[in-house]
Structures are given as structure tokens and as C-alpha cells.
Amino acid sequence: MKSLTKKLGKGEINWKGVVIPRSKKALFPAAGVEFDLLEGKTTYRGRMDNQSRLRLAEWFRQHRNLKPGDEITFSRQNGTMRISLSRSFSRPEKETFAWALEVIEAIRDGEVDGIIRINKGGFNVEIGEHVRETQVVLGTK
């Protein structure tokens, strides 16, 4: 499996696109060719331009709480391109809570497969295609 993980910058978030490093350009179709990117059960359309930029306005609209430093991963396996997000948790509590609500709603609405585990110290979330059912497990501590 080939992949690219990079931290999003403020400019990328504002522009709603990702600058692809030249060394990872081969991971993507040629400039101008539209292709699918899968995130859970949702499919987004993308297209590289001649300057190795990937505009993903629809994906960014679905992830409105993005902050600089959040990591995006593109992976390709068997001809399928996937996109995933890792959030930075060094944020004010209010923003982390907003992100948690966004994830919980996406899992509840069936947009992504995921498991949420809540315990006394906080919560953790597992999201991805390998998760077969949604469950909420309350900690006993």
C-alpha cells in the first residue's frame, strides 16, 4: 500500500485543498484526471492540477473544524484511493468537544464506521473500514 500523510497548513484549510509533495505525485492520477477518494462510506471527487495541488472543497466542508496541524492521509491499495483524518488534540477543550460531537454524529448517521469508548479520563475513537459495527462502551472507572 502506498500512502502520504501530511499536516495541513492554514493556507490549505482556507483554500480547501492540499499541496501534494512532488515526491508523492505518483500516488495520484495525472493532472486533470478526476478520481474518487473514499472516506468510510462516503466518496469524494478530486483532481490534481498542474502544480500538484488537490482541491477537495466538498471534503473540507464536511470537516469544518479542521485546524492547522491536523494530519490527512491518502492511501492507495488495489486501485482504490482512501482519505482519512487524524486530529491534533492540543486544542482548547471547547474545540476538542466540537470535534467529538462531529465524529459521534458521523458514526450515528452511518457516514463512517466507528467505535467510541468513553471513560472517566475522556474518550477515544476508532474510525475506519475495519470497524464492522458501531458501539458505545461506557467505562466503569
Backbone bond lengths (Angstrom), bond angles and torsions (degrees), N, CA, C in turn:
res aa  C-N    CA-C-N  psi(-1)  N-CA   C-N-CA  omega(-1)  CA-C   N-CA-C  phi
1 M - - - 1.454 - - 1.524 108.80 -
2 K 1.312 115.91 131.68 1.452 122.00 177.18 1.514 108.09 -99.38
3 S 1.358 116.59 143.14 1.459 118.16 -178.51 1.529 112.08 -152.18
4 L 1.313 114.12 164.86 1.457 123.76 175.54 1.515 107.27 -138.45
5 T 1.318 117.00 125.30 1.460 122.23 173.02 1.514 107.07 -120.92
6 K 1.323 116.49 129.85 1.462 119.69 178.52 1.514 110.31 -148.18
7 K 1.332 114.78 152.21 1.460 121.03 177.20 1.520 108.74 -81.41
8 L 1.316 115.12 135.80 1.460 120.08 178.52 1.519 110.53 -78.42
9 G 1.311 115.29 138.48 1.451 120.94 175.32 1.518 110.82 -96.80
10 K 1.318 115.76 165.54 1.466 121.16 -179.91 1.530 111.13 -57.80
11 G 1.331 117.01 -42.71 1.458 120.98 -180.00 1.518 112.53 -62.10
12 E 1.334 116.87 -39.10 1.467 120.64 179.02 1.530 110.54 -65.59
13 I 1.317 116.17 -41.19 1.466 120.35 179.49 1.526 110.06 -65.15
14 N 1.326 117.16 -45.25 1.470 120.69 179.26 1.525 111.56 -63.67
15 W 1.330 117.11 -39.58 1.461 122.90 -177.61 1.528 112.29 -80.37
16 K 1.351 116.54 -17.88 1.461 123.75 -177.59 1.528 111.98 63.68
17 G 1.317 113.40 47.25 1.455 120.08 178.31 1.513 110.25 -157.89
18 V 1.323 116.02 171.86 1.455 121.88 -176.92 1.528 109.13 -126.73
19 V 1.323 115.26 132.12 1.461 120.74 174.33 1.525 107.11 -85.08
20 I 1.318 115.92 121.53 1.461 121.31 -177.56 1.525 109.06 -93.59
21 P 1.335 118.30 125.33 1.470 120.17 177.15 1.532 110.76 -59.02
22 R 1.304 116.30 141.96 1.469 120.77 -178.80 1.527 111.92 -55.10
23 S 1.328 116.73 -33.97 1.466 120.21 -178.46 1.532 112.20 -67.48
24 K 1.329 118.17 -16.94 1.471 121.76 -179.26 1.524 112.37 -111.54
25 K 1.319 117.13 7.09 1.458 122.24 -178.04 1.530 112.11 -58.32
26 A 1.327 118.21 -34.19 1.468 122.34 -177.94 1.535 112.57 -67.22
27 L 1.325 117.78 -17.03 1.460 121.94 177.76 1.532 111.06 -66.14
28 F 1.334 116.45 -25.16 1.458 122.86 -173.46 1.528 111.40 -107.92
29 P 1.348 116.71 158.60 1.471 119.56 174.06 1.528 110.57 -61.88
30 A 1.310 116.40 165.81 1.464 122.37 -179.76 1.528 111.04 -60.26
31 A 1.334 115.46 156.79 1.465 121.32 178.28 1.520 110.42 -53.74
32 G 1.321 116.10 136.11 1.457 121.59 177.75 1.511 115.59 88.96
33 V 1.330 117.28 -11.58 1.468 120.91 -179.24 1.530 108.78 -91.14
34 E 1.328 116.25 120.97 1.460 120.97 179.63 1.527 109.73 -77.33
35 F 1.340 117.09 141.48 1.462 120.92 -179.26 1.521 110.46 -146.66
36 D 1.337 116.07 163.11 1.464 123.24 179.93 1.516 110.60 -90.33
37 L 1.328 115.45 143.52 1.464 122.98 171.91 1.520 106.02 -125.48
38 L 1.325 116.98 125.05 1.455 121.50 -178.26 1.523 110.66 -99.57
39 E 1.335 114.77 134.74 1.467 121.40 172.35 1.523 105.88 -132.59
40 G 1.319 116.36 104.81 1.458 119.44 -174.28 1.517 109.23 62.00
41 K 1.335 116.18 -121.87 1.462 121.28 179.88 1.527 112.06 -97.51
42 T 1.316 117.54 1.79 1.460 121.74 -176.27 1.523 110.51 -100.82
43 T 1.330 116.15 138.09 1.454 122.29 177.61 1.522 109.17 -112.11
44 Y 1.317 115.92 129.94 1.462 122.55 175.84 1.527 107.89 -113.91
45 R 1.326 116.87 155.50 1.463 122.00 176.64 1.520 108.22 -104.85
46 G 1.319 116.17 140.05 1.455 121.66 178.93 1.508 110.97 -137.94
47 R 1.320 115.59 163.07 1.463 121.40 177.85 1.526 107.21 -157.24
48 M 1.327 115.37 129.21 1.463 121.20 176.27 1.524 108.75 -80.39
49 D 1.339 115.38 145.60 1.462 117.50 172.66 1.528 108.64 -100.13
50 N 1.312 117.35 -178.30 1.471 122.03 -176.94 1.521 113.47 -68.80
51 Q 1.341 117.24 -11.86 1.465 120.93 -179.63 1.535 111.50 -105.39
52 S 1.319 116.52 21.56 1.478 122.87 178.47 1.522 112.68 59.97
53 R 1.315 115.65 40.62 1.464 121.04 175.27 1.518 108.21 -113.64
54 L 1.317 115.50 138.33 1.453 122.50 -178.77 1.524 108.23 -114.97
55 R 1.304 116.45 108.48 1.462 121.97 179.96 1.518 108.52 -82.89
56 L 1.353 116.89 126.47 1.465 122.44 -177.07 1.524 110.57 -135.75
57 A 1.320 116.79 53.48 1.468 121.45 -174.16 1.526 112.11 -55.43
58 E 1.323 118.16 -44.08 1.461 120.94 -178.52 1.533 111.09 -63.48
59 W 1.330 116.95 -43.05 1.471 120.43 179.00 1.527 110.35 -63.21
60 F 1.323 117.24 -43.96 1.458 120.46 179.26 1.524 111.60 -64.41
61 R 1.331 118.32 -35.70 1.475 120.50 177.11 1.522 110.71 -64.26
62 Q 1.325 117.58 -32.33 1.461 120.77 178.32 1.532 112.51 -77.35
63 H 1.318 117.34 -10.64 1.464 122.62 -179.47 1.530 108.29 -127.03
64 R 1.315 115.42 63.04 1.467 121.73 -172.79 1.530 114.45 -66.01
65 N 1.309 117.63 -21.07 1.461 120.19 -176.41 1.528 113.43 -93.16
66 L 1.322 117.61 19.30 1.463 120.67 179.39 1.519 111.11 -61.81
67 K 1.309 115.10 144.21 1.466 122.40 177.09 1.524 108.55 -130.20
68 P 1.327 117.02 150.96 1.468 119.06 174.02 1.528 109.76 -53.42
69 G 1.308 115.56 135.73 1.464 120.56 -178.71 1.519 113.01 102.83
70 D 1.335 117.60 -20.23 1.464 119.06 173.40 1.526 107.35 -62.53
71 E 1.309 116.87 144.32 1.464 121.03 -176.93 1.514 111.35 -104.24
72 I 1.319 114.61 137.56 1.455 122.01 176.84 1.532 106.87 -114.54
73 T 1.328 116.04 139.64 1.461 120.90 178.74 1.518 109.33 -124.30
74 F 1.313 115.11 130.24 1.462 122.84 172.27 1.518 105.77 -110.32
75 S 1.319 116.80 131.84 1.459 119.66 177.12 1.528 108.91 -137.44
76 R 1.311 115.30 143.95 1.462 120.60 179.70 1.523 108.58 -125.91
77 Q 1.321 113.67 127.92 1.453 119.78 178.00 1.526 108.04 -145.69
78 N 1.314 115.93 129.31 1.468 122.14 -179.52 1.528 111.78 53.37
79 G 1.327 116.54 38.75 1.458 121.09 176.78 1.512 115.44 80.49
80 T 1.331 117.93 -1.25 1.461 121.87 179.93 1.525 109.52 -101.94
81 M 1.333 116.75 127.14 1.464 122.36 178.13 1.527 108.75 -97.60
82 R 1.311 115.87 128.51 1.464 121.96 179.00 1.528 109.16 -116.73
83 I 1.322 114.99 151.95 1.449 121.97 177.58 1.521 107.24 -129.39
84 S 1.327 117.41 136.04 1.461 120.49 178.39 1.522 108.91 -144.64
85 L 1.305 114.95 164.50 1.458 122.18 -173.66 1.515 110.03 -128.84
86 S 1.331 115.97 136.03 1.464 122.09 170.57 1.511 106.60 -117.65
87 R 1.297 116.46 126.46 1.464 120.47 -177.07 1.517 111.01 -90.09
88 S 1.308 115.03 148.46 1.453 122.05 172.25 1.523 107.16 -85.15
89 F 1.320 117.05 130.16 1.459 119.33 -178.86 1.519 113.09 -98.99
90 S 1.325 117.49 11.41 1.459 120.18 176.34 1.525 108.12 -90.99
91 R 1.326 115.26 63.21 1.459 122.71 -176.49 1.509 109.88 -128.02
92 P 1.313 116.08 163.17 1.461 117.74 172.46 1.525 109.90 -59.90
93 E 1.318 115.96 149.09 1.465 121.57 -176.37 1.529 111.85 -54.89
94 K 1.318 118.31 -39.21 1.464 122.39 -178.77 1.538 110.77 -60.18
95 E 1.334 117.76 -42.81 1.456 121.44 -179.61 1.523 111.44 -70.53
96 T 1.333 117.76 -38.40 1.458 121.12 177.69 1.523 109.91 -63.25
97 F 1.331 116.52 -39.98 1.457 120.75 178.39 1.531 110.61 -64.67
98 A 1.326 117.84 -40.92 1.471 121.49 178.27 1.529 109.75 -61.51
99 W 1.334 116.46 -40.89 1.456 119.78 178.07 1.524 110.31 -64.50
100 A 1.341 117.40 -41.95 1.458 120.89 179.92 1.525 110.58 -60.57
101 L 1.319 117.19 -42.01 1.467 119.96 178.07 1.520 111.40 -63.51
102 E 1.335 117.05 -39.39 1.466 121.23 178.22 1.531 110.50 -60.80
103 V 1.318 116.77 -44.60 1.470 121.12 -179.94 1.520 110.99 -66.88
104 I 1.319 117.25 -45.07 1.473 121.22 -179.82 1.525 110.02 -60.14
105 E 1.330 117.29 -43.75 1.464 120.74 179.21 1.528 111.33 -63.90
106 A 1.327 117.15 -40.93 1.472 120.37 179.58 1.525 110.73 -63.94
107 I 1.333 117.37 -39.57 1.461 120.99 177.89 1.526 109.72 -68.41
108 R 1.327 116.71 -46.13 1.469 121.47 -179.62 1.525 111.74 -59.65
109 D 1.341 116.12 -41.24 1.470 121.10 -177.51 1.523 113.17 -81.18
110 G 1.325 116.94 -0.23 1.463 120.34 177.39 1.524 114.01 77.25
111 E 1.340 117.23 13.86 1.460 120.25 179.03 1.520 111.22 -72.85
112 V 1.322 117.07 -33.91 1.462 122.34 176.34 1.519 108.68 -136.57
113 D 1.326 116.13 152.85 1.456 121.31 173.71 1.515 107.08 -85.66
114 G 1.324 116.42 136.96 1.450 117.63 -179.96 1.512 113.54 -167.29
115 I 1.315 114.58 164.36 1.460 123.41 175.73 1.520 106.60 -127.06
116 I 1.323 116.02 133.56 1.460 121.55 177.29 1.520 107.14 -115.16
117 R 1.317 116.87 127.74 1.457 121.40 176.00 1.530 107.24 -117.64
118 I 1.314 115.63 121.71 1.461 121.30 -178.79 1.517 107.95 -111.17
119 N 1.318 116.16 131.34 1.458 119.80 176.89 1.523 108.70 -137.22
120 K 1.309 116.51 179.43 1.458 121.35 -175.04 1.526 112.33 -58.88
121 G 1.318 117.32 -35.49 1.456 121.06 -177.52 1.514 114.38 -84.79
122 G 1.331 118.71 -4.08 1.453 120.77 -178.58 1.519 110.84 145.96
123 F 1.303 115.96 -137.87 1.450 120.16 -178.75 1.513 109.22 -152.30
124 N 1.325 115.79 161.24 1.458 120.36 168.62 1.514 107.98 -137.64
125 V 1.310 115.16 154.89 1.449 121.65 -174.08 1.517 108.45 -130.08
126 E 1.311 115.75 136.67 1.462 121.04 173.08 1.516 106.36 -118.57
127 I 1.322 115.89 121.32 1.459 121.26 -177.49 1.514 108.03 -126.37
128 G 1.315 116.47 139.57 1.454 118.71 174.35 1.506 112.34 155.36
129 E 1.320 114.00 170.66 1.456 120.45 -176.27 1.522 112.62 -65.50
130 H 1.348 117.59 -22.75 1.459 120.28 -177.86 1.529 112.36 -77.33
131 V 1.325 117.81 -12.35 1.457 121.47 179.25 1.517 107.88 -82.32
132 R 1.307 117.37 120.98 1.460 120.77 -172.69 1.525 113.86 -93.29
133 E 1.313 119.05 -23.78 1.459 119.38 178.35 1.524 109.68 -147.14
134 T 1.290 115.50 153.22 1.460 121.00 179.75 1.510 108.28 -89.25
135 Q 1.306 115.97 132.35 1.443 119.80 176.97 1.514 109.73 -145.90
136 V 1.299 116.37 147.96 1.452 121.66 175.41 1.516 106.17 -115.28
137 V 1.311 116.01 123.42 1.458 121.11 -178.40 1.520 107.36 -116.05
138 L 1.320 117.72 119.51 1.451 121.91 178.58 1.514 108.93 -90.33
139 G 1.332 115.43 131.43 1.457 120.17 179.21 1.505 111.21 -71.04
140 T 1.323 117.30 156.83 1.459 121.99 -178.74 1.515 112.10 -106.10
141 K 1.328 117.33 -1.08 1.473 120.10 -177.12 1.500 111.28 -81.36
